[in-house]
Amino acid sequence: MISVLGRNTSSNVQTVMWALAELGLPHERHDMGGSFGGLDSADYTAMNPNRLIPVLRDGDVTLWESAAILRYLAAAYGDDGFWPEPRRRAPLDMWAEWIKTTWTPVMQAGIFWALIRTPAAKRDAARLADLVARAKSLAGMLDQRIGAGPWMDGETFTFADIMCGHLLYRYYTLDFERAETPNLDAYYQRLTERPAYAEHVMISYDGLRVE
Ligand SMILES: N[C@@H](CCC(=O)N[C@@H](CS)C(=O)NCC(=O)O)C(=O)O
């Protein structure tokens, strides 16, 4: 049985949980991190010296870093639609990497942290304005890439949609000014219609809010 260690309100845990559900893999999840704690124990540190979630255990494989876990699950258990052959996969993976290295810092460490994890009195309005401007520009790039979709690879839903979609619930539900992105809006709407997305990604982050 595959185990995931990490609370379900973590966007990085959500990546892994959504992938497991899309792949139909039996699994169990253990609440850890945040108010659940448990990341400083010797056992946990031996699995992940960063003391962060998620960790995935699958037999004798123990992994951390959500994007690496997603790629492992896709390569080990996905069919050639979800994890395409290299020449089709590489351009998708390029965008998956862009999400992790370019979009995520602006959306998650940036806007989400500023609006939800920072007390209102301590918010830096100028920094937030800069992040929102960057998010608008990046969302425009993603909108162009997605086009008519319906998925990143056209007709086939792949691992790249998990990386590209996992922060969109937060993107569309946080209170800030978004760019006009009709393709991205329609893509998000299609994601919300996937049961695995609704169950594992559309999870309230109210409990993480710092007033
Ligand atoms: N690059 C890592 C980041 C992991 C990370 O920052 N996890 C956060 C939650 S999203 C964490 O463990 N925070 C401490 C906690 O929840 O106690 C990944 O993608 O897995």
The ligand as an SDF file (V2000), in Angstrom:
LIG
                    3D

 20 19  0  0  0  0  0  0  0  0999 V2000
    9.6070   21.6690   -2.7650 N   0  0  0  0  0  0  0  0  0  0  0  0
    8.8690   20.9220   -1.7770 C   0  0  0  0  0  0  0  0  0  0  0  0
    8.2550   21.8990   -0.8100 C   0  0  0  0  0  0  0  0  0  0  0  0
    7.6640   21.2040    0.4050 C   0  0  0  0  0  0  0  0  0  0  0  0
    7.0300   22.2090    1.3450 C   0  0  0  0  0  0  0  0  0  0  0  0
    7.4080   23.4070    1.3710 O   0  0  0  0  0  0  0  0  0  0  0  0
    6.0620   21.7200    2.1320 N   0  0  0  0  0  0  0  0  0  0  0  0
    5.4070   22.5860    3.0930 C   0  0  0  0  0  0  0  0  0  0  0  0
    3.8720   22.4390    2.9730 C   0  0  0  0  0  0  0  0  0  0  0  0
    3.2730   22.9400    1.3690 S   0  0  0  0  0  0  0  0  0  0  0  0
    5.7470   22.1500    4.5040 C   0  0  0  0  0  0  0  0  0  0  0  0
    6.1760   21.0370    4.7330 O   0  0  0  0  0  0  0  0  0  0  0  0
    5.5480   23.0460    5.4690 N   0  0  0  0  0  0  0  0  0  0  0  0
    5.7430   22.7360    6.8690 C   0  0  0  0  0  0  0  0  0  0  0  0
    4.5220   22.1600    7.5110 C   0  0  0  0  0  0  0  0  0  0  0  0
    3.4810   21.9600    6.8510 O   0  0  0  0  0  0  0  0  0  0  0  0
    4.5990   21.9240    8.7280 O   0  0  0  0  0  0  0  0  0  0  0  0
    7.8140   20.0390   -2.4650 C   0  0  0  0  0  0  0  0  0  0  0  0
    7.3780   20.3960   -3.5740 O   0  0  0  0  0  0  0  0  0  0  0  0
    7.4580   18.9880   -1.9470 O   0  0  0  0  0  0  0  0  0  0  0  0
  1  2  1  0
  2  3  1  0
  2 18  1  0
  3  4  1  0
  4  5  1  0
  5  6  2  0
  5  7  1  0
  7  8  1  0
  8  9  1  0
  8 11  1  0
  9 10  1  0
 11 12  2  0
 11 13  1  0
 13 14  1  0
 14 15  1  0
 15 16  2  0
 15 17  1  0
 18 19  2  0
 18 20  1  0
M  END
$$$$
